[in-house]
Every structure is written in C-alpha cells, then in structure tokens.
C-alpha cells in the first residue's frame, strides 16, 4: 500500500481530485489547511491513518477523468478554467443565496435567530469574494498568463509594481482562509446545513444552496492554493534563474 503519511493533504488531492471526497467524508480541510501532512491531519481530526490511507488508495484506483487531471494542465489554461467555471458560479450564486437568506430571516428570524447571523456572515463573504475575484482576474491571472507566454518564448518575465508574484498570492491565500472560516461558522450555525423542522421551501432551498456553494468554494480554493499558486511561484523562480 502506498505510504501517504508524510505527503500533504493538498498534494494528494492535487494528484487525484477523487480523493477530495474521502477528505470531505472525514471533515479534513484540503483547501486552506492543505499544507499539513496526512499524519498531522489524522491526529488533528481523530482519524485512523491506516483506514484513511486505504480509502485514499481505493479512491485513486477508480477511473479518473483525464479532463479533470488539473495537476498537469498548463497554468494559463487552469487560470482561465477557474475564472470561467468557479468565478462565474460564485458571482451568479451569491446574490441568489443572499436574497433567499433575507427572505427567510424575515419569516423565521424570530424563532431561529441563528439565521440572522448566517445571513450576516454570508453577506460578508459575498462582499469579500467579489473584491477578491476581481483582484485575481485583473492582477494575478494576467501575470500568470504572461509568465507562461514568456516562458514559451524563452523571454524574461515582465516586472511588476508589487514585486514577486508571491506577494499578492499571499494576500489571496489569506482571503481564502478568512472566507473558509466564515463558511465553517455558517456550517456550525446551520447544523451542517440541516433545516429546522418548521422550515419552509425557501428555507430548505437556502441551506441546500449554501451547502452546494461551500462544496464549489472548496474546489475553487483547492485549485488555487494547491496547484495554480504554488506552480506560479515555482515558474517565476525558474524563469528568474534562467533569464
């Protein structure tokens, strides 16, 4: 059996996205906290590493979709994919979810005060992610694409006013941690998105959409934290050394 214990959670998921479902099952964060080793994650979450390793191996042995082997994608293509799929989804869903949360707060907020806190937390998420994604789309992603182009042309990378790409990436990763913490609070307040017995249809739909939103955000952050950003930093270093 392959030994995963010293490999980081994020690198395991980067190798095979299907392993993410194993980590989700055991409530192990592979996005913001993906830099810790599997053994550390098991200790932190009280999971038997032998059992978890077996589950990871089984998930890897299932047929993978070659179109989703993001670890081998060119960085410019991956940046375009993240923007077209995850940024688009996030921008479309946030106002819908917030509108629903406002409705159910009016109807159920008196009996379920936690809905008010959930609404306020998600409103903060919507604001922060809107700004965050624009920074990526207008600052980081274009620079990554320029680096890929320059590398293919065997040219030096263009200088940036903020210096190394590591600087804005560090800010983006902190944003990811902040929004991840807000989503964890929402999950706890909602009893892991379990509607109350007296929940109306909009109430149930809101919690379903929040759970779906969190799942997409995990994939979104994983692609950036564990694949795109580390490889962009490495590419910058390699090009600075070569040219």
Secondary structure as UniProt FT lines:
FT   TURN            5..6
FT   HELIX           9..15
FT   TURN            17..18
FT   HELIX           19..25
FT   TURN            26..27
FT   TURN            32..35
FT   HELIX           38..45
FT   HELIX           49..61
FT   HELIX           66..68
FT   HELIX           70..72
FT   HELIX           75..81
FT   HELIX           82..87
FT   HELIX           88..108
FT   TURN            109..111
FT   HELIX           114..135
FT   HELIX           136..140
FT   HELIX           141..152
FT   TURN            153..154
FT   TURN            161..162
FT   HELIX           165..189
FT   TURN            190..193
FT   TURN            197..198
FT   HELIX           201..222
FT   HELIX           223..228
FT   HELIX           229..242
//
